[in-house]
């Protein structure tokens, strides 16, 4: 137990330190490369002052997480396989597969935006094809490791065998969740702060349920979030870009599935789901009513801006909701 605690502490501290230091050097480099964000014309007009802020800053925490996990491996090898066990090591690699694969799709999207100097990257069709291929690979990995089960533990209803219905729901649910995290990255520090809280939830869940690999990745990611907030908190000196938000989406989603507890995303990802569902509802209602809207703007965090809320206040409010979601999730684990 003491060895695991020191392992998690090392991962958190390493994630923070490496990410914070990486930002110190990477932000000037992004400036020199003219990798600045172009603000969408149809987006909030008050965001125009952010035009030119360096993007693709997600590379900072991707480097931080990867380097941290590598250092932890070296520091604790050969004891790490003994502590985790080979199945958990393989499951951890599968988490990184979805995270880095999603991050790569985001990187391609960002790169096209930067090169063409417009806020349009991959087309929706191109992005969907890539995500379908990636999700298929992830689910095949789950199946190969014996982690793909049709039985889901639902709040109130208990353990339910969904049968064949589980596969399409899980498949498109994974794609939805990754994109939901991406949509939440609309304000300085918003996605970073919410993901920090989400990772604390996964760290605790992994510890309670005996999934050390989940706690380890969550600790490194939480530390990296804190390190990135040094540069991403309002007023942001760098944006994570789709590179970072898609990477976070992969981690948030994969951690629940490798524990065979996908329902935990409903708690630990409550903010992402809420933000994304407002977009789905708005678009559906807009098309059905030929131009009418339910919300002033979506994702919903922009509607709060239109009500006069400052970005820091919105960040705090959304983080509070994330904390409530995590608390509910941990309570659910304890009583289920």
C-alpha positions as a printed Julia matrix, in Angstrom:
336×3 Matrix{Float64}:
   0.0    0.0     0.0
   2.82   2.39    0.91
   4.58   1.54   -2.35
   1.44   2.31   -4.36
   0.97   5.64   -2.55
   4.52   6.71   -3.38
   3.96   5.59   -6.98
   0.85   7.76   -7.32
   2.52  10.73   -5.61
   5.5   10.48   -7.97
   3.16  10.37  -10.97
   1.21  13.45   -9.85
   4.29  15.53   -9.02
   6.05  14.44  -12.2
   3.03  15.27  -14.36
   2.8   18.74  -12.83
   6.5   19.6   -12.99
   7.21  18.34  -16.51
   4.08  19.94  -17.98
   4.71  23.3   -16.3
   8.34  23.36  -17.46
   7.38  22.19  -20.96
   5.03  25.16  -21.25
   7.86  27.55  -20.44
   9.74  26.43  -23.55
   6.91  25.33  -25.83
   4.82  28.51  -25.75
   7.62  30.72  -27.19
   8.26  28.01  -29.81
   4.59  28.02  -30.83
   4.78  31.82  -31.12
   7.83  31.6   -33.39
   6.09  29.01  -35.57
   3.02  31.3   -35.75
   0.83  28.48  -34.45
  -1.86  30.91  -33.34
  -5.57  30.22  -32.94
  -7.91  31.79  -35.5
 -11.21  32.65  -33.84
 -14.29  31.49  -35.73
 -16.37  34.25  -37.3
 -19.59  32.6   -36.08
 -18.18  32.23  -32.57
 -18.57  34.68  -29.68
 -17.49  38.15  -30.88
 -15.87  38.93  -27.52
 -13.37  36.12  -28.14
 -11.82  38.04  -31.04
  -9.18  39.46  -28.67
  -7.87  35.91  -28.25
  -7.02  35.72  -31.95
  -3.39  34.66  -32.37
  -3.03  33.0   -28.95
  -0.79  29.93  -29.45
  -2.7   26.68  -29.85
  -1.67  23.0   -29.8
  -0.5   23.57  -26.22
  -1.89  20.14  -25.42
   1.51  18.89  -26.54
   2.8   20.2   -23.18
   0.72  17.86  -21.05
   0.91  14.98  -23.52
   4.68  15.21  -23.16
   4.28  15.6   -19.39
   2.1   12.5   -19.03
   4.19  10.34  -21.35
   7.48  11.38  -19.74
   6.07  10.91  -16.24
   4.81   7.41  -16.94
   8.15   6.58  -18.56
  10.11   7.87  -15.56
   7.84   5.99  -13.14
   8.41   2.84  -15.18
  12.2    3.26  -14.93
  12.12   4.22  -11.24
   9.93   1.33  -10.13
  11.01  -1.33  -12.62
  11.17  -4.31  -12.22
   8.7   -3.99   -9.31
   6.04  -2.24  -11.41
   4.85  -5.39  -13.27
   4.65  -7.09   -9.88
   2.63  -4.24   -8.36
   0.27  -3.83  -11.31
   0.22  -7.27  -12.88
   0.47  -7.87  -16.63
  -3.3   -7.55  -17.33
  -3.33  -4.06  -15.77
  -0.21  -3.04  -17.69
  -1.86  -4.11  -20.94
  -5.07  -2.28  -20.01
  -3.02   0.83  -19.24
  -1.46   0.65  -22.71
  -4.97   0.42  -24.17
  -5.94   3.64  -22.37
  -2.93   5.37  -23.92
  -3.87   3.92  -27.32
  -7.25   5.69  -27.31
  -5.78   8.84  -25.77
  -2.87   9.21  -28.19
  -5.0    8.12  -31.15
  -7.6   10.78  -30.31
  -4.84  13.32  -29.71
  -3.37  12.54  -33.14
  -6.73  13.2   -34.8
  -6.87  16.48  -32.89
  -3.31  17.3   -33.95
  -4.2   16.81  -37.63
  -7.22  19.06  -37.12
  -5.11  21.76  -35.44
  -2.33  21.51  -38.01
  -4.74  22.1   -40.9
  -6.21  25.1   -39.08
  -2.8   26.61  -38.41
  -1.42  26.04  -41.91
  -4.53  27.44  -43.6
  -4.94  30.21  -41.0
  -8.64  29.56  -40.52
 -10.63  27.93  -37.76
 -11.68  24.94  -39.88
  -9.65  21.76  -39.85
 -10.68  18.25  -40.78
 -14.17  17.95  -42.22
 -16.78  16.27  -40.03
 -16.73  13.26  -42.35
 -12.93  12.93  -42.21
 -12.9   13.21  -38.43
 -15.72  10.69  -38.07
 -14.0    8.11  -40.3
 -10.8    8.41  -38.25
 -12.68   8.17  -34.97
 -14.66   5.14  -36.12
 -11.43   3.35  -37.06
  -9.81   4.29  -33.74
 -12.85   3.25  -31.69
 -12.99  -0.08  -33.51
  -9.34  -0.66  -32.6
 -10.01   0.27  -28.96
 -13.0   -2.05  -28.66
 -11.05  -4.85  -30.33
  -8.36  -4.28  -27.69
 -10.97  -4.5   -24.93
 -12.21  -7.76  -26.41
  -8.69  -9.18  -26.71
  -8.0   -8.44  -23.03
 -11.33  -9.87  -21.9
 -12.57  -6.43  -20.82
 -15.52  -6.15  -23.2
 -18.62  -7.22  -21.32
 -22.28  -6.62  -22.1
 -23.13  -6.42  -18.4
 -23.37  -2.87  -17.07
 -23.93  -1.77  -13.48
 -26.62   0.91  -13.62
 -27.61   3.2   -10.74
 -30.95   2.03   -9.23
 -31.39  -0.87  -11.71
 -28.25  -2.76  -10.69
 -26.41  -5.15  -13.02
 -28.09  -5.32  -16.43
 -27.05  -7.56  -19.34
 -27.62  -5.43  -22.44
 -26.77  -8.22  -24.87
 -25.96  -7.25  -28.46
 -27.43  -3.79  -27.88
 -24.36  -2.96  -25.78
 -21.94  -2.93  -28.7
 -23.42  -0.12  -30.84
 -24.23   1.93  -27.73
 -20.68   1.55  -26.41
 -19.17   2.2   -29.85
 -20.96   5.47  -30.54
 -20.9    6.38  -26.85
 -17.09   6.37  -26.94
 -17.07   8.67  -29.98
 -19.64  10.96  -28.35
 -17.69  11.2   -25.09
 -14.37  12.02  -26.77
 -16.06  14.79  -28.75
 -17.93  16.0   -25.67
 -14.63  16.71  -23.91
 -13.47  18.5   -27.05
 -16.55  20.75  -27.01
 -15.91  21.74  -23.39
 -12.63  23.39  -24.39
 -14.22  26.75  -25.15
 -12.97  28.98  -22.31
  -9.6   29.62  -20.71
  -8.93  26.86  -18.19
 -12.4   25.29  -18.45
 -11.58  21.88  -19.92
  -8.31  21.69  -17.98
  -9.97  22.38  -14.63
 -12.89  20.03  -15.21
 -10.54  17.26  -16.38
  -8.43  17.74  -13.25
 -11.52  17.07  -11.11
 -12.5   14.12  -13.29
  -9.04  12.59  -12.86
  -9.3   12.9    -9.08
 -12.49  10.86   -9.4
 -10.75   8.17  -11.43
  -7.8    8.15   -9.04
 -10.14   7.46   -6.12
 -12.22   4.96   -8.09
  -9.13   3.04   -9.17
  -7.94   2.91   -5.57
 -11.31   1.73   -4.24
 -11.82  -0.91   -6.93
  -8.23  -2.16   -7.08
  -7.28  -0.8   -10.5
  -3.82   0.61   -9.79
  -3.15   1.32  -13.48
  -6.23   3.57  -13.6
  -5.11   5.46  -10.49
  -1.58   5.8   -11.91
  -2.68   7.28  -15.24
  -5.25   9.48  -13.47
  -2.61  10.78  -11.03
  -0.2   11.65  -13.85
  -3.0   13.33  -15.82
  -4.27  15.28  -12.8
  -0.74  16.54  -12.16
  -0.38  17.47  -15.83
  -3.7   19.37  -15.7
  -2.44  21.4   -12.73
   0.82  22.08  -14.56
  -1.01  23.19  -17.7
  -3.31  25.5   -15.72
  -0.2   27.58  -14.96
  -0.35  28.63  -18.63
  -3.99  27.98  -19.55
  -5.8   29.71  -16.67
  -7.49  33.02  -17.57
  -6.08  34.96  -19.34
  -4.64  31.97  -21.19
  -1.14  32.22  -22.61
  -1.79  29.07  -24.65
  -4.74  26.94  -25.75
  -4.64  23.15  -25.62
  -6.25  22.94  -29.06
  -8.0   19.85  -30.38
  -4.67  18.1   -29.84
  -5.14  18.38  -26.09
  -8.92  18.2   -25.73
  -9.21  15.08  -27.88
  -6.35  13.49  -25.92
  -8.17  14.27  -22.66
 -11.36  12.85  -24.19
  -9.58   9.59  -24.91
  -8.31   9.27  -21.34
 -11.61  10.23  -19.67
 -13.46   7.66  -21.77
 -10.93   4.81  -21.78
 -10.37   4.75  -18.01
 -14.01   3.87  -17.37
 -14.07   1.13  -20.0
 -10.88  -0.64  -18.88
 -12.4   -0.87  -15.39
 -15.49  -2.42  -17.01
 -17.47   0.37  -15.35
 -18.52   2.6   -18.28
 -21.4    3.97  -16.21
 -18.86   5.92  -14.12
 -18.51   8.35  -17.04
 -22.04   9.53  -16.21
 -20.62  10.84  -12.92
 -17.0   11.75  -13.68
 -17.92  13.19  -17.09
 -21.12  14.94  -16.08
 -19.92  18.38  -17.23
 -18.79  17.15  -20.65
 -22.07  15.31  -21.22
 -24.15  18.31  -20.14
 -22.18  20.71  -22.35
 -22.37  18.42  -25.38
 -26.05  17.57  -24.95
 -26.96  21.25  -25.11
 -25.37  21.31  -28.58
 -27.33  18.21  -29.67
 -30.61  19.61  -28.3
 -30.0   23.05  -29.83
 -29.22  21.67  -33.29
 -32.18  19.28  -33.24
 -34.61  21.97  -32.1
 -33.16  24.51  -34.56
 -33.76  22.16  -37.51
 -37.19  21.04  -36.31
 -38.46  24.61  -35.81
 -36.66  26.13  -38.8
 -34.45  28.53  -36.91
 -35.71  28.75  -33.32
 -33.33  28.22  -30.38
 -33.68  26.93  -26.83
 -30.38  28.29  -25.51
 -28.83  31.66  -26.26
 -25.67  29.9   -27.44
 -24.12  26.44  -27.25
 -22.11  24.77  -25.9
 -23.86  26.03  -22.78
 -20.74  27.63  -21.27
 -21.04  30.35  -23.94
 -24.63  31.04  -22.83
 -23.28  31.86  -19.37
 -20.85  34.28  -21.01
 -23.75  35.99  -22.75
 -25.39  36.44  -19.34
 -22.36  38.47  -18.28
 -20.47  35.82  -16.32
 -16.7   36.17  -16.34
 -14.68  33.2   -17.58
 -13.21  32.55  -14.14
 -16.7   32.4   -12.6
 -17.86  29.94  -15.27
 -14.74  27.83  -14.73
 -15.44  27.71  -11.0
 -19.12  26.87  -11.47
 -18.39  24.05  -13.9
 -15.62  22.72  -11.66
 -18.11  22.68   -8.76
 -20.54  20.63  -10.84
 -17.66  18.28  -11.69
 -16.85  17.93   -7.98
 -20.49  17.08   -7.23
 -20.43  14.51  -10.04
 -17.26  12.92   -8.66
 -18.7   12.85   -5.13
 -21.85  11.14   -6.43
 -19.72   8.65   -8.39
 -17.6    7.72   -5.38
 -20.71   7.37   -3.22
 -22.25   5.15   -5.9
 -19.14   2.92   -5.95
 -19.26   2.57   -2.17
 -22.93   1.57   -1.99
 -23.32  -0.38   -5.26
